[in-house]
């Protein structure tokens, strides 16, 4: 398997973050333009934003939690040329879980369902890191 196969799930994760960023920016722009919120109301925080805007913004913010560990791992895998089928499959599981998580977060926002999907992605990421560390250690021996 080509090491570049790890880039495709990473690019999808980046695309998800960028789409959420655009959506959040649009909602904020509309809220300001329609005077649902005044600039002074949100200058030091965001409690004055409309609920939907906060929901999408929180989902966008989530893209800088677990996914940061994913980005670092993908870059390490590429630099060390240690990509394999398991890492690529787990990368796709992680990214698909993030897409489903975002769908739930910006939709029904069912915390139990969202938490379960989050758990699947977190587990995939943990296994990826353990597998990578084991491969790295065995290559050093």
BELQUIUR-V51541 format. One record per pair of residues at least 24 apart in sequence whose C-alpha atoms are under 10 Angstrom apart, sorted by the first residue. I is the first residue (numbers start at 1). J is the second residue. D is the distance in whole Angstrom. If there is no record, write none. Layout:
I,J,D / I,J,D
This chain:
1,83,7 / 1,84,6 / 1,85,7 / 1,88,9 / 2,78,10 / 2,81,9 / 2,82,10 / 2,83,7 / 2,84,8 / 2,85,9 / 2,88,10 / 3,74,10 / 3,77,8 / 3,78,6 / 3,79,9 / 3,80,9 / 3,81,6 / 3,82,7 / 3,83,5 / 3,84,8 / 3,85,10 / 3,88,9 / 4,74,10 / 4,77,10 / 4,78,7 / 4,81,9 / 4,83,8 / 4,88,10 / 5,78,9 / 5,83,8 / 5,84,9 / 5,85,9 / 5,87,10 / 5,88,7 / 5,89,10 / 5,91,10 / 6,73,10 / 6,74,6 / 6,75,9 / 6,77,8 / 6,78,8 / 6,83,7 / 6,84,9 / 6,85,9 / 6,87,8 / 6,88,6 / 6,89,9 / 6,90,10 / 6,91,7 / 6,92,9 / 7,71,10 / 7,74,7 / 7,75,9 / 7,78,8 / 7,88,9 / 7,91,9 / 8,88,9 / 8,91,9 / 8,92,9 / 8,95,10 / 9,70,10 / 9,71,10 / 9,74,9 / 9,88,8 / 9,89,9 / 9,90,10 / 9,91,6 / 9,92,6 / 9,93,9 / 9,94,8 / 9,95,6 / 9,96,9 / 10,67,9 / 10,70,8 / 10,71,7 / 10,74,7 / 10,75,9 / 10,91,8 / 10,92,9 / 10,94,10 / 10,95,8 / 11,71,10 / 11,95,10 / 12,92,9 / 12,95,7 / 12,96,9 / 12,98,10 / 12,99,9 / 13,63,8 / 13,67,8 / 13,70,9 / 13,71,9 / 13,91,10 / 13,92,9 / 13,94,9 / 13,95,6 / 13,96,9 / 13,98,8 / 13,99,8 / 14,63,9 / 14,67,9 / 14,71,9 / 14,95,10 / 16,60,9 / 16,63,8 / 16,95,9 / 16,98,8 / 16,99,7 / 16,102,8 / 17,59,9 / 17,60,6 / 17,61,9 / 17,62,9 / 17,63,6 / 17,64,9 / 17,67,10 / 17,98,10 / 17,99,10 / 17,102,10 / 18,60,9 / 18,63,10 / 19,60,9 / 20,56,7 / 20,57,8 / 20,58,10 / 20,59,7 / 20,60,5 / 20,61,9 / 20,63,9 / 20,102,9 / 20,106,9 / 21,56,8 / 21,57,8 / 21,59,9 / 21,60,6 / 21,61,9 / 21,63,10 / 22,60,10 / 23,53,9 / 23,56,7 / 23,57,9 / 23,60,9 / 24,52,9 / 24,53,6 / 24,54,8 / 24,55,9 / 24,56,6 / 24,57,6 / 24,58,9 / 24,59,9 / 24,60,8 / 25,53,9 / 25,56,10 / 25,57,9 / 26,53,9 / 27,52,8 / 27,53,6 / 27,54,9 / 27,56,8 / 27,57,9 / 28,52,10 / 28,53,6 / 28,54,9 / 28,56,10 / 28,57,9 / 29,53,10 / 52,106,8 / 52,107,10 / 53,106,10 / 54,106,10 / 55,105,7 / 55,106,6 / 55,107,9 / 55,109,8 / 56,102,9 / 56,105,8 / 56,106,6 / 56,107,9 / 57,106,9 / 58,102,10 / 58,105,8 / 58,106,9 / 59,101,9 / 59,102,6 / 59,103,9 / 59,104,10 / 59,105,6 / 59,106,7 / 60,102,8 / 60,105,10 / 60,106,10 / 62,98,9 / 62,101,10 / 62,102,9 / 62,105,10 / 63,98,8 / 63,102,9 / 66,94,10 / 66,98,9 / 66,118,9 / 66,121,9 / 66,122,7 / 66,125,8 / 67,94,9 / 67,95,9 / 67,98,8 / 67,121,10 / 67,122,10 / 67,125,9 / 69,125,8 / 69,126,10 / 69,129,9 / 70,94,8 / 70,95,9 / 70,122,10 / 70,124,10 / 70,125,7 / 70,126,10 / 70,128,9 / 70,129,9 / 73,125,9 / 73,128,8 / 73,129,7 / 73,132,8 / 74,128,10 / 74,129,10 / 74,132,10 / 76,132,9 / 77,132,8 / 77,136,10 / 80,136,9 / 82,132,8 / 82,135,8 / 82,136,8 / 82,139,10 / 83,132,9 / 83,135,10 / 84,132,10 / 86,127,10 / 86,128,8 / 86,131,9 / 86,132,10 / 87,124,9 / 87,125,9 / 87,127,9 / 87,128,6 / 87,129,9 / 87,131,8 / 87,132,8 / 88,128,9 / 89,124,9 / 89,128,10 / 90,121,9 / 90,123,9 / 90,124,6 / 90,125,7 / 90,126,10 / 90,127,8 / 90,128,7 / 91,121,9 / 91,124,7 / 91,125,7 / 91,128,8 / 92,121,10 / 92,124,9 / 93,120,8 / 93,121,7 / 93,122,10 / 93,123,10 / 93,124,7 / 93,125,9 / 94,118,9 / 94,119,10 / 94,120,7 / 94,121,4 / 94,122,7 / 94,123,8 / 94,124,6 / 94,125,6 / 94,128,9 / 95,121,7 / 95,124,10 / 95,125,10 / 96,120,10 / 96,121,8 / 97,121,5 / 97,122,9 / 97,124,9 / 98,122,10
